Amino acid sequence: MATATPRPLGAFPDLTSELGICFGGDYNPEQWPREVWQEDAELMVRAGVNLVTVGVFSWARLEPSPGEYDFAWLDEVLDLLHAHGIAVDLATPTASPPPWLGILHPETLPVNPDGVRLAAGSRNQFTPASQVYRERALAIATAMAKRYAAHPAVRMWHVGNEFGQIDFGDEAARDFRLWLRERHGTIDALNDAWGTLVWAQRYRDFDEIVPPRRMPYLVNPAQSLDFRRYTSWALQRVFAEQRDAIRAAGAAQPVTTNFMGFEPLTDLWEWADEVDVVADDQYPDHASPTVSSDIALVQDLMRSLGDGRPWVLMEQAISATSWRPHNLPKSAERARLDSLQAVARGADAICFFQWRQARTGAERFHSAMLPHAGADTEVFRTTCALGADMRRLRPVVGGRVAASVALLFDWPSRWAAEEPGRPTERLRTLEQVARWHRALWRRGIAVDLVRPGADLSAYRTVLVPHTYIVETDAAAALRAAVEGGASLVVGPFSGVADGNAGILTGRSPVLLRDLVGVSGEEWVGLPDAPTPLAMESAWEAAPDTAGATVLGERLRADGAEVLARFASGHLAGAPAITRHRVGEGTAWYLGAVVSDDALTAVLDDALDASEVTGVLPERVLPDGVEAVQRGAALFLLNHGDEPRHLTVPEARRDLLSDADVEGRLELAPGAAMVLIERHAE
């Protein structure tokens, strides 16, 4: 399996130390005649662009026929950009093979679960299992690296694009079997891990196993989980092969690729150490009322994947996308807030897709920094204003966000938890993670996302909204945290299964029940109408009204204090919310998906117990306001439509306006401030 080469950790900080915050976007000069390139370079300088990604979709131009390379145009582009002081993140073009590859080698094309082989002619038309694809991708990556490793314009390398391909064909089947042999060793071990005696699925040999294609009924959940793990690994192997080829050619620049937030096909905890700097593409839907907190969650994930180091916002839209059924544009204020929010949560590069809006092809209506109408446009003026903002934020570069709250999230646990055949399909891991995170976001409290089993000693509060798989290392880490004085809050349907998606037998949550002081015997779907909760009078934080929906558990208290019970229905009288003192800390358990008021009461209880507070005096921030402390800089963003009032505890200066700020202030709709003490500059 792929292993990471030693990382030049100073490379990306060296780049931002020189350039400040990197600002730019994808640039596709191969789509335009040569006479446009000079204008592009001049307008980039005017806009404050200092970094562009080149080459992502250029394979057909670079290798028009197998083994015949044309680099002359790229030589000219890189020289032109360097002459204008613009750094390049040079991409291997391997995300979008030219049509000739699929035509000459149809086995390189992916097959869907129904057995239909997809055609060439779009993008992402490859299977990561294909040896031919990997050889051709490695060949062009190697040729590019040998040619450009020492080019002064090239300051980063970008392998592929948005890894998220999946294949169910024969190529994947052969590769999956090899992966399974390495993971399980013997067919008997696999049969035991997968529980194949159920439905007479027991295999005689690895050669009988296929990917979880379309079947008459439900797929074995352990088989599905392993195939998801395999798919993430296979994609990671494609990345690592090209990264290693770039390194072997002598390139010393940082190498990365662009993640896609919580995209379900890649386990980014496994990928994080493979990249030299974490990078992400973010296209939030601004029609959603929770968009600002939702994207903050993604940004906290990116920061956490890099152990708190600055990361790269590789792609976003400066106005509308073109791939939703209905695409809302961004205002200039919204485009600015989106970028400042990323900087607040640790990004040291703010980039867009793309620089010049495409005239042809599938993305011709996707907005760009330079639109069809040219430079005399509101969008380009927004681009220039953002470039100026990024220059003003140079003092923020390298700063870190210090978090005292950890939130557990894991891809295999999410995959296993969302297989069919559960008590309810309405309980979705990411929805619960976002909901719990949103409560902290509204309090101005920083959160790190943490993989189960990681060391939690740096955190005073640990949240487990929904972690279906809990293994012994994760259980031990949670116990150590609580015994050491941390507050722990565990949500329903957690600690249900082992690493093979097999149910842990006994009263649930089997590995956590002594820690939380309750144990359960039944998980049940709850009616659509909220089931009321009866609060115990001794619970000082009890809300006036509270209910439970989606899923509940039949629990009994085994030493825990009962804070609330189900007031009616199938679980009437059973504990719904409990609290249990262990060592120096306390563990809360939620035996249902509880209403927002009940959830926030529990979280406030836990935060108070561990003395965790937000960055402003207000316990709960005004609606739409975001507050983040990054290093010495306090970011205040008003995502709402109304002016909001806040209290700044000490005199500061706003880097964006150069105004002095102290005490009570008004933050206009769509406005932002980045406040810093003068001595901290």
Stockholm file with secondary structure:
# STOCKHOLM 1.0

chainA/1-681         MATATPRPLGAFPDLTSELGICFGGDYNPEQWPREVWQEDAELMVRAGVNLVTVGVFSWARLEPSPGEYDFAWLDEVLDLLHAHGIAVDLATPTASPPPWLGILHPETLPVNPDGVRLAAGSRNQFTPASQVYRERALAIATAMAKRYAAHPAVRMWHVGNEFGQIDFGDEAARDFRLWLRERHGTIDALNDAWGTLVWAQRYRDFDEIVPPRRMPYLVNPAQSLDFRRYTSWALQRVFAEQRDAIRAAGAAQPVTTNFMGFEPLTDLWEWADEVDVVADDQYPDHASPTVSSDIALVQDLMRSLGDGRPWVLMEQAISATSWRPHNLPKSAERARLDSLQAVARGADAICFFQWRQARTGAERFHSAMLPHAGADTEVFRTTCALGADMRRLRPVVGGRVAASVALLFDWPSRWAAEEPGRPTERLRTLEQVARWHRALWRRGIAVDLVRPGADLSAYRTVLVPHTYIVETDAAAALRAAVEGGASLVVGPFSGVADGNAGILTGRSPVLLRDLVGVSGEEWVGLPDAPTPLAMESAWEAAPDTAGATVLGERLRADGAEVLARFASGHLAGAPAITRHRVGEGTAWYLGAVVSDDALTAVLDDALDASEVTGVLPERVLPDGVEAVQRGAALFLLNHGDEPRHLTVPEARRDLLSDADVEGRLELAPGAAMVLIERHAE
#=GR chainA/1-681 SS CCCCCCCCTTHHHHHHHHHSSEEEEEECGGGSCHHHHHHHHHHHHHHTCCEEEECTTCHHHHCSBTTBCCCHHHHHHHHHHHHTTCEEEEEECTTSCCHHHHHHCGGGSCBCTTSCBCCSSSSSCCCTTCHHHHHHHHHHHHHHHHHHTTCTTEEEEEESSSCCCCCCSHHHHHHHHHHHHHHHSSHHHHHHHHTTTGGGCCCSSGGGCCCCCCCSSCCCHHHHHHHHHHHHHHHHHHHHHHHHHHHHTTCCSCEECEECTTCTTCCHHHHGGGSSSCEEECCCCTTSTTHHHHHHHHHHHHHHHTTTCCEEEEECCSSCCSSSSSCCCCCHHHHHHHHHHHHHTTEEEEEESCSBCCSSSTTTTSCCSBCTTCSSSHHHHHHHHHHHHHHHTGGGTTCCCCCSEEEECCHHHHHHHTSSSSSCSCCCHHHHHHHHHHHHHTTTCCEEEECTTSCCTTCSEEEESCCSBCCHHHHHHHHHHHHTTCEEEECTTCSCBCTTSCBCCSSBSTTTHHHHTEEEEEEEECCSSCEEEEECTTCTTCCSSCEEEEEEEEEEESSCEEEEEECSSTTTTSEEEEEEEETTEEEEEESEEECHHHHHHHHHHHHHHTTCCCSSSCSSCCTTEEEEEETTEEEEEECSSSCEEEEEEEEEEETTTCCEEEEEEEECTTCEEEEECGGGC
#=GC SS_cons         CCCCCCCCTTHHHHHHHHHSSEEEEEECGGGSCHHHHHHHHHHHHHHTCCEEEECTTCHHHHCSBTTBCCCHHHHHHHHHHHHTTCEEEEEECTTSCCHHHHHHCGGGSCBCTTSCBCCSSSSSCCCTTCHHHHHHHHHHHHHHHHHHTTCTTEEEEEESSSCCCCCCSHHHHHHHHHHHHHHHSSHHHHHHHHTTTGGGCCCSSGGGCCCCCCCSSCCCHHHHHHHHHHHHHHHHHHHHHHHHHHHHTTCCSCEECEECTTCTTCCHHHHGGGSSSCEEECCCCTTSTTHHHHHHHHHHHHHHHTTTCCEEEEECCSSCCSSSSSCCCCCHHHHHHHHHHHHHTTEEEEEESCSBCCSSSTTTTSCCSBCTTCSSSHHHHHHHHHHHHHHHTGGGTTCCCCCSEEEECCHHHHHHHTSSSSSCSCCCHHHHHHHHHHHHHTTTCCEEEECTTSCCTTCSEEEESCCSBCCHHHHHHHHHHHHTTCEEEECTTCSCBCTTSCBCCSSBSTTTHHHHTEEEEEEEECCSSCEEEEECTTCTTCCSSCEEEEEEEEEEESSCEEEEEECSSTTTTSEEEEEEEETTEEEEEESEEECHHHHHHHHHHHHHHTTCCCSSSCSSCCTTEEEEEETTEEEEEECSSSCEEEEEEEEEEETTTCCEEEEEEEECTTCEEEEECGGGC
//
